[in-house]
Amino acid sequence: MQKNDLRKYIDNILHVLDKASSRTIAVFGDYCLDKYLYIDPVRDEPSVETGLIAYQVERMSLYPGAGGTITNNLRSLGVQVQCVGLLGTDGEGYDLFKSLKKIGADTDLMVQSETISTNTYMKPMRKSDDGTHSEMNRFDIRNFKETAQELEDRLMVNLKKVLEVSQGVILIEQFLQRNCSAITDRIREEIAELASSFPDKFFFADSRGFAECYRNVIIKCNQFELSGGEQDEKILIARAEQLLAANDAQAIVVTLGEAGALVFECGTMTRIPAFPVEGPLDIVGAGDATNAGVMLGLTLGLTLPESVLLGGCVSSITIQQIGVTGTATIEQVQQRLRSPLF
């Protein structure tokens, strides 16, 4: 991308960012609770019952994850958010509800059921001698049975409700087990019909394992999800073009980490540079931050390439926040866009 074009993109983004608080975006799909357990090895003690070392948790931090991370990023940017996803009636579900409410998200249309568990990433964090924490083996709570038709029905009813008040919807599919979470084969087909019925709404799908199953929406994936680990750019481009043609997709966005992103739409490919960042980085949640920025840009009237540049800017800020799932504010985004970065 030429510097003049990049400067034009940045100027267009800066021109509309102040309107972020007037936008409402729905986040539909998989929500998780990120539960950090901070452990001090000085307090390790043997269990009386088993003789094994019992780790002592000094404190906990709770964050909404997956769709919740996108929601958190949107709220930090000032956007109004409608949440639609699944959670259980367990303690993790209570904590996830509470964490979403705390950041100001609208959770009235979340679907709760005693038949499922709340998706949870439990992350033990062990303190090192220098006072920093390192993540140990994670404990995951997930659902491995197919989502009941009754829950699918409730999800679709609520998705149609949020479309009445939002300018777009981010579809987030976190897990690789087919039909075992919020977005199933049936729901993808119904989303394709909704996308055709609501041409004035933006539908933006981020799926780790089923991107090829979406139709009539903007599809986003990273280079590894698209290629299965293939690094050759020519192969990446060919696969993106095949996906675009085969799925009646509106467009394809392929993120490339520090190499930026590729945008495929209307028979053209646009390269979007990454924002250079220094120091230690934590890329957890980077894709979710990108999703938030892209959808915000689209609802503000930016082009898709401009929106992807905005998404990269948001992500570049969040990955510099170590040990937490980071967020960015409008002020931080404006400051970075105005800096002589490229």
Residue pairs with C-beta under 8 A, 6 or more apart in sequence:
1 270
1 271
1 272
1 273
3 342
6 273
6 309
6 342
9 305
9 306
9 309
10 309
10 337
12 302
12 303
12 306
13 297
13 302
13 306
13 309
13 310
13 313
13 337
14 334
14 337
14 338
16 300
16 301
16 302
17 300
17 330
17 333
17 334
18 330
19 300
20 77
20 78
20 79
20 296
20 300
20 330
21 78
21 79
21 80
23 79
23 80
23 167
23 296
23 299
23 300
24 79
24 80
24 81
24 82
24 165
24 166
24 167
25 74
25 79
25 80
25 81
25 82
25 166
25 167
25 168
25 169
25 170
25 295
25 296
25 299
26 81
26 82
26 83
26 84
26 159
26 162
26 163
26 166
26 168
26 169
26 170
27 67
27 70
27 71
27 74
27 81
27 82
27 83
27 84
27 85
27 169
27 170
27 172
28 67
28 84
28 85
28 155
28 159
28 162
28 169
28 170
28 171
28 172
28 182
28 183
29 66
29 67
29 84
29 85
29 170
29 171
29 172
29 173
29 174
29 181
29 182
29 183
30 66
30 67
30 85
30 86
30 119
30 172
30 173
30 174
30 175
30 181
30 182
30 183
31 64
31 65
31 66
31 67
31 68
31 83
31 85
31 86
31 87
31 96
31 100
31 110
31 119
31 182
32 64
32 65
32 66
32 67
32 68
32 96
32 118
32 119
32 120
32 121
32 174
33 62
33 63
33 64
33 65
33 68
33 92
33 95
33 96
33 99
33 118
33 119
33 120
33 121
34 62
34 63
34 64
34 65
34 68
34 69
34 121
34 123
34 325
35 60
35 61
35 62
35 92
35 95
35 120
35 121
35 122
35 123
36 60
36 61
36 62
36 63
36 123
36 125
37 57
37 60
37 122
37 123
37 124
37 125
38 57
38 58
38 59
38 60
38 61
38 125
38 127
38 133
39 55
39 56
39 57
39 58
39 124
39 125
39 126
39 127
39 136
40 56
40 58
40 127
41 55
41 126
41 127
43 56
43 58
44 53
44 54
44 55
44 56
45 53
45 54
45 56
46 52
46 53
46 54
47 53
47 54
55 124
55 126
61 324
62 95
62 98
62 99
63 69
63 72
63 99
63 324
63 325
64 71
64 72
64 96
64 99
64 100
64 103
64 105
65 119
65 121
65 285
65 325
66 119
66 172
66 174
66 288
67 83
67 85
67 170
67 172
67 174
68 83
68 96
68 99
68 100
69 285
69 288
69 289
69 325
70 170
70 172
70 288
70 289
70 291
70 292
71 81
71 83
71 100
71 103
71 105
72 103
72 325
72 327
73 285
73 288
73 289
73 291
73 292
73 293
73 314
73 318
73 327
73 328
74 81
74 292
74 295
74 296
75 81
75 103
75 104
75 105
75 327
76 103
76 327
76 328
76 329
77 292
77 293
77 296
77 314
77 328
77 329
77 330
77 333
78 329
78 330
79 292
79 296
80 106
81 104
81 105
81 106
82 105
82 106
82 109
82 162
82 165
82 166
83 100
83 105
83 106
83 107
83 109
83 110
84 109
84 110
84 111
84 155
84 158
84 159
84 162
85 110
85 111
85 155
85 182
86 110
86 111
86 112
86 113
86 116
86 119
86 147
86 151
86 155
86 181
86 182
87 93
87 96
87 97
87 110
87 111
87 112
87 113
87 116
87 118
87 119
88 112
88 113
88 114
88 115
88 116
88 117
88 118
89 112
89 113
89 114
90 117
90 118
92 117
92 118
92 120
92 141
93 112
93 118
96 118
97 107
97 110
100 107
100 110
101 107
109 158
109 161
109 162
111 151
111 154
111 155
111 158
113 148
113 151
115 148
115 151
116 143
116 147
116 151
117 141
117 142
117 143
118 141
119 141
119 142
119 143
119 174
119 175
119 181
120 139
120 140
120 141
121 138
121 139
121 140
122 138
122 139
122 140
122 141
123 135
123 136
123 138
124 135
124 136
124 137
124 138
124 139
125 133
125 134
125 135
125 136
125 323
126 133
126 134
126 136
127 133
128 134
132 323
133 323
142 175
142 177
142 180
142 181
143 180
143 181
144 177
144 180
145 180
146 179
146 180
146 184
147 179
147 180
147 181
147 182
147 184
152 184
152 186
152 187
155 182
155 187
156 187
156 190
159 169
159 191
159 194
160 194
162 169
163 169
163 194
163 198
163 201
166 201
167 201
167 202
167 299
168 201
168 202
168 203
168 204
168 295
168 298
168 299
169 201
169 202
169 203
169 204
170 204
170 206
170 291
170 292
170 295
171 183
171 191
171 203
171 204
171 205
171 206
171 207
171 214
171 217
172 206
172 207
172 288
172 291
173 181
173 182
173 183
173 205
173 206
173 207
173 208
173 209
173 210
174 181
174 208
175 181
175 208
175 209
176 208
176 209
178 184
178 185
178 209
178 210
179 185
183 191
183 207
183 210
185 213
188 210
188 213
188 214
188 215
191 203
191 205
191 214
191 217
192 214
192 215
192 216
192 217
194 203
195 201
195 203
195 215
195 216
195 217
195 250
196 216
202 218
202 295
202 298
202 299
203 216
203 217
203 218
203 250
204 217
204 218
204 220
204 291
204 294
204 295
204 298
205 211
205 214
205 217
205 218
205 219
205 220
206 220
206 221
206 287
206 291
207 213
207 214
207 219
207 221
207 225
208 221
208 225
209 225
211 219
211 220
211 221
211 225
211 226
211 243
212 243
212 246
212 247
213 247
214 247
214 249
215 247
215 248
215 249
216 248
216 249
216 250
217 249
217 250
218 249
218 250
218 251
218 252
218 253
218 304
219 243
219 244
219 247
219 249
219 251
219 252
219 253
220 252
220 253
220 254
220 255
220 290
220 291
220 294
221 252
221 253
221 254
221 255
222 254
222 255
222 256
222 257
222 287
223 231
223 236
223 254
223 255
223 256
223 257
226 236
226 239
226 240
226 243
226 254
227 235
227 236
227 239
230 236
236 254
236 262
237 262
237 269
240 252
240 254
240 262
240 264
241 264
243 249
243 252
244 251
244 252
244 264
244 265
250 265
251 263
251 264
251 265
251 266
251 304
252 263
252 264
252 265
253 261
253 262
253 263
253 264
253 294
253 304
253 308
254 261
254 262
254 263
254 264
255 261
255 287
255 290
256 262
256 274
257 274
257 283
258 274
259 274
260 271
260 272
260 273
260 274
260 312
261 271
261 272
261 274
261 308
261 311
261 312
262 269
262 270
262 271
262 272
263 269
263 270
263 272
263 304
263 305
263 308
265 304
270 305
272 305
272 308
272 309
272 312
273 309
273 312
273 342
274 312
274 316
275 312
275 313
275 315
275 316
275 336
275 341
276 316
276 341
276 342
277 316
277 319
277 320
279 320
280 322
281 319
281 320
281 322
282 319
282 320
282 321
282 322
282 323
282 324
282 326
283 319
284 325
285 318
285 325
285 326
286 315
286 318
286 319
287 315
288 325
289 311
289 314
289 315
289 317
289 318
289 319
289 326
289 327
289 328
290 308
290 311
290 312
290 314
290 315
291 311
292 311
292 314
293 307
293 310
293 311
293 312
293 313
293 314
293 315
293 328
293 333
294 304
294 307
294 308
294 310
294 311
295 307
296 307
296 310
297 306
297 307
297 308
297 309
297 310
297 311
298 304
298 307
302 310
310 333
313 328
313 333
313 336
313 337
314 328
314 333
316 336
317 326
317 328
317 332
317 333
317 336
318 325
318 326
318 327
318 328
319 326
320 326
321 327
